């Protein structure tokens, strides 16, 4: 089955953009309007997931066994990384508590606010984004995307299994209803859940469109024009559009998937260069670990500021919520951007390690679980397909 390397590359670049978005470094490119709005790229993650999941599984979920294997594959794809990073944050809170008992305080009290003990179980079960009573941004805050996606995957599998003859019509109907609910600001379902459902199902519909027109490959000139146009449209909307951008961007993200799936334009050819698909392979590790790496860097600067007397942290009000956001600051634009480069490299290095030692073994475990070969699994066995 063909792998869409350009779409992989786009997902890797989006994960890289999230690193910039969440770094909050005072005089760096993190403060450009585009990067301040990068949280909207969650919609591209959802749409791409719908595109790839529908393509891979739409004709392979006819029996209870196939549904069970799908759920095992999906769980083993994301849960090992998610749980590992969650344990890191819980462990750090335990360390803060120990230090507090000895009279040393770091920022906020241990196990308080968005890292209160009551948030541990919802995070562990990946339900933190589904119920207003939970804090969707608690502990490893980027994991809200995985929380939404995980149960969309499960619901998607059950729809295809239980209603195979109506599945396509139902997916289209649910997609339209989710977008309408977003437009009407329907409050009974969390906004992020509606955003995830609408974009995921729109991505699935986009694959159905692609499957019908994939033989009509545009020439390199037309493909390049289309690629540049859709990227310019996304950039323009994210920098000049009025919030919220969910509806317009959701449609543009799906159009981008359709165009880049052909891999025919100049930008696609550039994205096929080896470093970009490699980033795409690391997307999950980069996305789930970057907040932890940024947190470690910020904590190190906090300690350095306390002992050196230099002001390396600045609190500023958030434009979105009105709460205070802590910015890293070295005092110069050059040093702040170099600090951002350091954070980005650190995230990629950590992600290479977690991908190799957590992600891949998790996928391999899922492969053997499905095939009932857990007792004789081998280290060099191929992992399950990445989606």
N, C-alpha and C positions, 0 to 999 in steps of 0.2 A: 504494500500500500504506500502510495506516494507520501513523502513527508514535505510539508510546506516550509522550507527552510527560511524563506523571506518572512513569513508570518512568525516563525520562531524568533528571528532577529528582531522584529518589531516588538515582540513581547519582552525580549531581553533589554532593549533600549528603554521601554516603558518602565521596567524595574529599576534601571539606572536613573531615570528621571525621578522616580519616587525617592531615591537616596538624596538627590539634590533638594527635592521638595521638603523633606523632613529634617534636613540638616540645620536649618535656621542659623546661618552664619551671617553676621550683621552686614558686612560690606561686600558680600560675594554675589554670584549670579543667582543664589537661592532667592534673592529679593526681586528678581525680574518677574513681571506680571505672569508670563507663561509658566514659570516654575511654581509660582504661588498657587496656580490653578491646576497643577498636575494631578491632584486628587481625582479629577474627572477621568483620568486614564483608567480608573477602576472599571469604567464602562467598557473600555476596549478589552480588558481582561475577561469580563463576562461574555462579551460578544464573541471573542476568539474561542473561548471555552465552548460556547454553544455551537460554533461552526465546526470545531474539531470533534467534539463529543457526538454530535449528530452524524457527522460523516463516518465516524468509526463504529458507532453502535446502533444506528437506526434500524438496521436489518439483522441485529444479533441479540435481541432481547425478547425472544418468543417463549422461553421456558423459565420455570422457577430457578433452575440451575444457572442459566445464563444471567438472570437478574442477580442471583447471589454472587456469581463470579464478578460481575460488574461492580457491585458494592464493595467486594473485597479489594478489587483493583484500585478503586477510587480512594478507599480508606487508607490503603497502604501507600498510595501516592502522596498524600498530604499529612496524614496523622503523625508519622515519625518526626518530621521536621517541626510541625506545629507543637507537639508535646515537648520536644527537646528545647525549643526556645522558651516555651512557657515555664519549664522547669528552671531554666537559667534565670528568668525574672523572679520566680519564687525564691530561688536560692539567694539571689542578691538581696531580696527583702529580708531574708533570714540573717544575712551578714549585716545589714543595716541595723537590725534589731539587736544583734550581739554588740555592735559598736556603740549603740545608744546606751546599753547597759553599762558600758565603760566610760560614758561621758562624751563620746564623739558623735556629733550629729551631721548627717549629710542631707542637705536640702529638706525634704519633707519626711515626717515620721514614717517608720517602717509599717507596711501593711495598712496604709491609709489612702483615702481618696480613690483613685482609679485602680489601686492595687490592694483594696480591702479583701480580707479572706472570703467574703461572700461572693466575690467575682471569680474565684478559682474554679469551682465546679462548672458554671456556665462556659467558661473558656475551655475547660478540658473536654466538654461535650460539644463544643463548637456551636453553642446556641446563643452566644452573647449578643449577636446582631438581630436576633429574631423576636425578642421580647423587650418592650419598652422599660420593664423593671430592671433589666440588666444594663450594664455599661458596655456598649459595643466597642469602645476604645480602651477598655481596661487591659492591664498587663501589656502584651505585645499588640499595640493598637492596630498595626496593619492587618492582623489576622481576621479582622471583621470581613474582609473580602472572601477569605477561605470559609468562614462561617456561613456566609450567604451561599457561596457556590456549592458547598458540600451537600446541603439539603436540597438545593435545586437539582443536583445530579441524581439524588435518590428519588425525588418526585418525578423527574424526567424518565427514569427507568421504569417506574411503576405505571406511568401513563402509557408508554410504549408496550408494556407487557399486558396491561389490563384492557386497553382499548386500541388494539393495533389498527383496526379499520378507521377509527376516528382520530387517531393520534395527530395527523397532520392538520386537520381542521381545528382540533382542540388547541394545538400549539399556536396556531395563528390567532385564534380567538383570545387565548390567555395573554399573548403578546400585546394585542390591541388593548385589552382591558387594563393591563399593567401600565401601558403608556398613558392611557386616559386617566388612570388613578394618579399618576405622576403629575399630569397637567392640572388636574383638579385638586392637587395637594391632599389626597385622601389620607386621613390621619390614623385610621385604625390599624394600618399595616405600616411598619417602619419604612421611612423613605428609602434607606439603603437596600432593603429587601425588594421593594418595587423596582428600584434602579437595576438590581441584579437580575431579577426575573425578566424584565422587559428586554434588557440587552442580551441576556443569554438566549432567550427564545428568538429574538431578532437575528442573532448570529446563526441559529439553527435554520431559520428561514433563508438567510443569506446563502448558506451552503446549498439548500435546495435550488436556489436560483443559479448558483455557480454550476451545479451538476447538469443543469439544462443548457447552459451556454458555454461550457468549458472548452468546447472545440472551436469556438469563434475567437481564437487568440488574436488580440490586436497586434499590429506591427509595432516595432520598437519606438517609433516616433510618437504615434498615438498613445501607446502605453506610457511613455515618459510624460507626455502632456497630462494624461489623466492622473498619474501618480503625483506630479507636482501640484496639480490643481486640488486634489483631495487633501494633501498635506497642508497646503496654503489655507484651505478652508478651515481645517482643524485649528491651525495656528491662529488664524484671524479671529475665529469664534472664541478661542480660549483667552485671547488678549484684549479683544474689543467687545465681545458679547456681554449681555446683561445676565447676571446670575438669576435663577439657576440655569445651567446649560444642558441639563440632562437629556431633554427630548431631541434637540438639534444635534448634539454630539453623538447620541446613540445612533442616529441615522447616518451621520458622517462616518462613524467608526465602522459600521456595517458596509458602507460603500467602499471604504479603504480596504477592508478584508476582501471584498469582491475583486477590486482592481489589483491588489498585490498578490492575490492567489495565482494569477497568471504568471508572475515572475518574469514579465516581458520587457519592462521599462529599464531605463538607465539606473534609477534609484534601486530597483530590485537587484540589478547586477552588482551594484556596490554592496548591498546588504547580503549578498552571497559570499563575500570575502570571509575567510575563516573566522576572524575574531567575532563577527556579529552572530552567526549561528552558535558559537561557543557561549556567548552571553545568553542567548536564548535557552541553551541547555541548563544554564544556572539560574533561570528566572525565579523559580520557586525559592531556592535558597537565598538569593539576593533579596527577594521581597520579604521573606519571613525573618531574616537575620539583620536587616539594615537598621531597624530601630534599636536592637540590642547593641550593635556596634556604635551607633551614634550616642546611645546612653552611656556606654563605657567611656567614650571620648569626653563627653560632657562631665561625667563624674570625675575623671582624671583632671580636667581643667578646674573643676570646683575645688578639688583638694589642692591643686597647685596655686589657685588664687588665695586660698586661706593661709597657706604657709609662705607665699612669696609677697603678698600684699598687692599684686597686680590685679586690676579689674579685667578678668577674662570672660565674664558673663554679664549680660545686660538683659533685664526684664522689660518687655514691651507689651502693650495691649494687643490682643489678637483682633484682626479686622472682622473675623467671622463671628466669634462668640463673645468678645469683650473681655475674656479672661486674659491673664498674663501669660506670655510665651517667653521662655528663656532662650536668648540668643547667645551663641558663641561669638566672641569678639577678641581679636588680637590687636586691634588698634589701627590696622592699615588694610586697604583693599587687597594689596598684593598678598599679604600674609593670610588674610581671610580666605582668598581663593586657593592658596596653597594648602590651607587646612582642609578645604573642601576636597581637593584632589587626594589628600591623605585619607580622608574618610572614605571616599569612593574606592580607592585601592584596597583599603582595609576590608571593606565589605566584600569586594570580589575575592580576595584571598581567603577570608573566612568562608565564603560561599563555596569556593572550590573544595575546601576541606569538608564542609557539612554535606555537600553534594556527594562526595566520594564515600564518606563514612556513615551518613545517615540516610540520605535520599535513595541512593542506589541499593544499599542493603534492604531498605524498606520495600522497594519495588520488587527486589528479588524474593523477599519473603512472601509478598503477595502472589508472585508467580508460582511458588511452590505450594502455597496454601491452596490456590485454585486447582492445581494438578495433584494435590495430595501427596506431595513428595518432600514434605518438611523434614523427615527423618534422614533423607539422603541428599539434602541440598549441598551443592558445591560452590565454592567461592567464585569460580570462573563461569558459572551459569549465566546466560544472558538475562537481563532484567526484563520485566514486562514493558510493553510499548508505552512511551511517554506521550501524554496528551495534556 
